């Protein structure tokens, strides 16, 4: 009896240890899966992907050989022609919405629902208006947008103060002078310089003054129209490349401020400079209180925000003495106020009325 009681006493701690071990080991064993058996399905909200394993859908690239324009460069006045490919967006007309169509050799496009249209010679705006008119037979208020996704030939863009700005086709090797003639030249108030911007895939602009922007992947150059017309540097008459952008802004100005009749800017136009006498004459001449012998020219210092000062005796210039000074773009001509002259004018205006009284007192 005593031996059985002793055996039970020895088993009790062993059973306690086994029970405790089963309680601790159960959740651990439950998480372990035998080899070859799938684990529980992951909860979508808890799934975490390795950033290197996450993938995004590949960007859709245009077919090989398709000429894509940079964004915001297709103008609504672009004139369509044979072999142009257009994309029509018409949300209410599924038959043509978001579908490309090519203009055939005769200048026509055949569209579902609306039929055959002679698109060659029409601008994008005109084609949009024509499609809206045709779709009104089926849709109450149709919305139509047309863009060019592939050009019949390489385009060149003329932007700014040209006589006929817009998109032009190269149609072979065309020089800058030839294309300037095609656009009708520049307007009278245009700058005497044009800027050409070229995408890097067509190589840098072959001029020593060209500047390459690695970040924007373009090269730019500024060319003088006067130099181009006079053929001073034949190399400036470069051959244009596809997607070149030729731009021209307003003419450079010379500013006249201070004691002149008309304060403001004077356009240089095609001139490289204007003389100070011409500028003062165009500004209406001096006012009565102008300090004519101390006229200042404030000229920008290249590459800085500072200006250098040149002092001129303009009175002597008007008397035919000294050398006239050419003013350059962005020069400021300042004519200061003459306080000495103002003093004597003020003194005279006060003294003359009381002069008889002064004389009377002296005589007395």
C-alpha positions in Angstrom: 0.0 0.0 0.0 2.8 2.3 0.9 4.6 1.5 -2.3 1.5 2.3 -4.4 1.1 5.6 -2.6 4.8 6.4 -3.3 4.4 5.6 -7.0 1.4 8.0 -7.3 3.4 10.7 -5.6 6.1 10.3 -8.2 3.7 10.4 -11.1 1.9 13.6 -10.1 4.8 16.0 -10.9 5.5 14.1 -14.1 1.8 14.5 -15.2 1.9 18.2 -14.3 5.0 18.7 -16.4 3.4 16.9 -19.4 0.2 18.9 -19.1 2.0 22.2 -19.0 4.1 21.2 -22.0 1.0 20.3 -24.0 -0.5 23.7 -23.3 2.6 25.5 -24.4 3.4 23.4 -27.4 -0.1 23.2 -28.9 -0.2 26.7 -30.6 3.4 26.2 -31.8 2.7 22.8 -33.4 -0.5 24.2 -34.9 1.5 26.8 -36.9 3.9 24.2 -38.3 2.8 22.6 -41.5 4.0 19.2 -42.6 6.2 19.3 -45.7 4.2 19.3 -49.0 0.9 20.5 -47.4 -0.3 24.1 -48.3 -0.7 26.6 -45.5 -3.8 28.6 -44.8 -4.9 31.0 -47.5 -3.4 34.5 -46.9 -5.8 37.3 -46.0 -5.7 40.0 -48.8 -5.4 42.8 -46.3 -2.5 41.2 -44.6 -0.5 40.2 -47.7 2.7 42.2 -48.0 4.7 42.1 -51.2 8.4 42.7 -51.4 8.8 46.1 -53.2 11.2 44.4 -55.6 8.6 41.9 -56.5 5.8 44.4 -57.1 5.4 45.2 -60.7 3.4 47.7 -62.7 1.8 47.2 -66.1 4.3 47.9 -68.8 3.8 51.3 -70.5 2.2 51.0 -73.9 4.6 52.1 -76.6 3.6 53.2 -80.1 4.3 50.8 -82.9 7.7 50.9 -84.5 8.1 53.8 -87.0 5.2 55.7 -85.6 6.0 59.4 -85.1 4.6 60.7 -81.9 4.5 64.4 -81.1 5.5 65.8 -77.7 2.5 66.6 -75.5 0.6 69.9 -76.1 2.3 70.5 -79.4 -0.5 69.4 -81.8 -2.4 72.5 -82.7 -6.0 72.5 -83.8 -5.2 74.4 -87.0 -3.0 71.5 -88.2 -4.1 70.7 -91.8 -4.6 67.0 -92.4 -3.4 65.1 -95.4 -3.1 61.6 -96.9 -1.4 59.0 -94.6 -2.0 61.0 -91.5 -3.4 58.8 -88.7 -5.9 60.3 -86.3 -7.4 59.2 -83.0 -11.1 60.1 -82.5 -12.5 60.4 -79.0 -16.4 60.4 -79.0 -17.6 58.9 -75.7 -21.2 58.7 -77.0 -20.3 56.9 -80.2 -18.7 53.5 -79.3 -18.2 52.7 -83.0 -15.5 55.3 -83.4 -14.5 56.2 -79.8 -10.8 55.8 -79.0 -10.1 54.2 -82.3 -7.3 55.2 -84.8 -8.1 55.8 -88.4 -5.7 56.5 -91.3 -6.5 59.0 -94.1 -6.0 57.1 -97.4 -4.1 58.2 -100.5 -7.1 60.0 -101.8 -7.5 62.0 -98.6 -10.6 60.1 -97.3 -11.4 58.2 -94.1 -14.2 55.6 -93.8 -15.8 55.7 -90.4 -18.4 53.5 -88.9 -21.8 55.2 -88.3 -20.8 58.5 -90.1 -19.5 57.2 -93.4 -16.9 58.5 -95.7 -15.3 61.9 -95.1 -12.8 63.8 -97.3 -10.5 64.9 -94.5 -7.4 66.0 -96.5 -7.2 69.8 -96.4 -9.3 70.0 -93.3 -7.9 71.3 -90.0 -8.5 69.3 -86.8 -11.1 71.9 -85.8 -12.9 71.6 -89.1 -12.9 67.8 -88.9 -14.3 67.9 -85.3 -17.1 70.2 -86.4 -17.9 68.0 -89.3 -18.1 64.9 -87.1 -20.3 66.6 -84.6 -22.7 67.6 -87.4 -22.9 64.1 -88.7 -23.3 62.5 -85.3 -26.2 64.7 -84.4 -28.3 62.4 -86.5 -27.8 59.7 -83.9 -26.7 61.6 -80.7 -28.3 64.6 -79.2 -25.2 66.5 -78.0 -22.1 64.6 -79.3 -18.7 65.5 -78.1 -15.8 64.9 -80.5 -12.0 65.4 -80.1 -9.5 64.5 -82.8 -5.8 64.2 -82.3 -3.0 63.2 -84.7 -1.1 60.1 -83.6 1.0 59.6 -86.7 2.1 62.1 -89.3 2.4 61.6 -93.0 5.8 63.3 -92.9 8.0 64.8 -90.1 6.6 68.0 -88.6 8.4 71.2 -87.6 6.8 73.8 -85.3 6.9 77.5 -85.8 5.8 79.3 -82.6 5.4 83.0 -81.8 5.3 86.2 -83.9 5.6 84.6 -87.3 3.2 85.7 -90.1 1.8 82.1 -90.3 2.7 80.2 -87.2 1.8 76.5 -87.0 2.9 73.0 -87.9 4.8 72.5 -91.1 6.1 69.3 -92.8 9.7 69.0 -93.8 9.2 67.0 -97.0 12.9 66.3 -97.4 15.9 68.4 -96.4 14.7 71.9 -95.7 16.9 74.7 -94.5 16.0 77.4 -92.0 15.7 80.1 -94.6 13.5 77.9 -96.8 11.1 77.2 -93.9 11.1 80.9 -92.8 9.9 81.8 -96.3 7.2 79.1 -96.0 5.8 80.8 -92.8 5.9 84.3 -94.3 8.7 85.6 -92.1 8.2 87.4 -88.9 5.8 90.2 -87.8 7.0 93.8 -87.6 7.1 93.7 -83.8 9.0 90.4 -83.6 12.5 90.0 -82.2 15.5 90.0 -84.6 16.5 86.6 -83.2 14.9 83.2 -83.6 15.4 80.3 -81.2 15.6 76.7 -82.4 15.0 73.8 -80.0 15.9 70.2 -81.0 15.3 66.9 -79.3 18.5 64.9 -78.5 17.5 61.9 -80.6 18.1 64.0 -83.7 21.6 65.0 -82.5 22.8 68.4 -81.2 22.4 71.5 -83.3 25.7 71.8 -85.3 26.6 75.4 -84.2 29.3 76.4 -81.6 26.8 78.7 -79.8 24.3 75.8 -79.3 23.6 74.9 -75.7 22.7 71.3 -74.6 20.3 70.7 -71.7 20.9 67.2 -70.5 17.9 67.3 -68.1 15.4 68.3 -70.8 17.3 66.3 -73.5 17.3 69.2 -75.9 19.8 71.5 -77.5 18.9 75.2 -78.3 20.5 78.0 -80.3 19.7 81.6 -81.0 20.3 82.9 -84.5 20.2 86.5 -85.7 17.8 87.0 -88.6 19.9 89.9 -89.8 23.0 87.7 -90.0 21.0 85.0 -91.6 19.6 87.2 -94.3 23.0 88.8 -95.1 24.6 85.3 -95.2 27.3 86.5 -92.7 27.6 83.0 -91.3 26.4 80.4 -93.9 26.6 77.7 -91.2 23.6 79.3 -89.4 21.3 78.3 -92.2 21.0 74.8 -90.7 19.0 71.9 -92.0 15.9 71.5 -89.8 15.2 68.1 -88.2 11.8 66.4 -87.3 10.1 68.0 -84.3 12.4 71.1 -84.2 10.7 74.1 -82.6 11.5 77.4 -84.1 10.2 80.3 -81.9 10.4 84.1 -82.0 9.3 86.5 -79.3 8.7 90.2 -79.2 11.3 92.7 -80.3 13.9 93.7 -77.7 13.3 97.1 -76.1 15.3 100.0 -74.9 13.7 101.8 -72.0 13.6 105.5 -71.5 12.7 106.9 -68.0 12.9 110.1 -66.1 12.5 113.7 -67.4 11.2 112.9 -70.9 7.8 113.6 -72.5 6.9 109.9 -73.0 8.3 107.3 -70.6 8.4 103.8 -72.0 10.1 101.2 -74.2 11.3 101.6 -77.7 11.3 98.5 -79.9 14.5 97.8 -81.7 12.8 95.7 -84.4 15.4 94.3 -86.7 18.0 96.8 -85.6 20.9 95.7 -83.4 20.9 99.1 -81.6 19.5 102.6 -81.6 21.4 105.8 -80.9 20.7 107.7 -77.7 19.6 110.8 -79.8 17.1 108.6 -81.7 15.7 107.2 -78.4 15.4 110.6 -76.8 13.7 111.9 -79.9 11.2 109.0 -80.0 10.5 109.7 -76.3 9.4 113.2 -77.2 12.5 115.0 -75.9 13.4 116.5 -72.5 11.0 118.0 -70.1 11.8 121.5 -68.8 13.4 120.2 -65.6 15.7 117.6 -67.2 19.3 117.5 -66.3 20.5 117.2 -69.8 24.3 117.0 -69.2 24.0 114.0 -66.8 22.0 111.4 -68.8 22.7 107.9 -67.5 22.7 104.6 -69.4 22.2 101.6 -67.2 23.4 98.5 -69.1 23.0 94.9 -68.0 26.2 93.1 -67.1 26.1 89.7 -68.8 25.5 86.7 -66.5 24.6 88.9 -63.5 21.7 90.9 -62.1 23.8 94.1 -62.0 24.0 97.0 -64.4 26.9 99.3 -65.3 26.4 103.0 -65.6 27.5 105.2 -68.5 27.1 109.0 -68.1 26.4 111.1 -71.2 26.2 114.8 -71.9 23.1 114.7 -74.1 22.9 118.4 -74.4 26.3 118.5 -76.1 25.1 115.7 -78.5 22.1 117.8 -79.5 24.5 120.7 -80.1 26.5 118.5 -82.5 29.4 117.9 -80.1 30.8 114.6 -79.0 29.9 111.1 -80.3 26.5 109.5 -80.2 26.2 106.4 -78.2 24.4 103.2 -79.4 21.9 101.7 -77.0 21.7 97.9 -76.8 18.7 95.7 -76.0 17.4 96.1 -72.4 19.4 99.3 -71.8 17.7 101.8 -69.5 18.2 105.5 -70.3 17.5 107.7 -67.2 17.3 111.4 -67.4 17.6 112.9 -63.9 15.7 115.9 -62.5 17.6 119.2 -62.3 17.1 120.6 -58.8 19.4 123.6 -59.5 17.1 124.6 -62.4 14.1 124.1 -60.3 15.6 126.3 -57.5 16.1 129.2 -59.9 12.7 128.7 -61.4 11.1 128.8 -58.0 13.2 131.8 -57.0 12.2 133.6 -60.1 8.5 132.9 -59.7 8.7 134.3 -56.1 11.1 137.2 -56.7 9.7 138.7 -59.8 6.3 139.6 -58.4 7.8 141.4 -55.4 10.7 143.0 -57.4 8.8 146.4 -57.8 8.3 146.6 -54.0 12.0 145.9 -53.4 13.0 148.6 -55.9 10.5 151.0 -54.2 12.1 150.4 -50.8 15.6 150.9 -52.1 14.7 154.1 -53.8 13.1 155.4 -50.7 
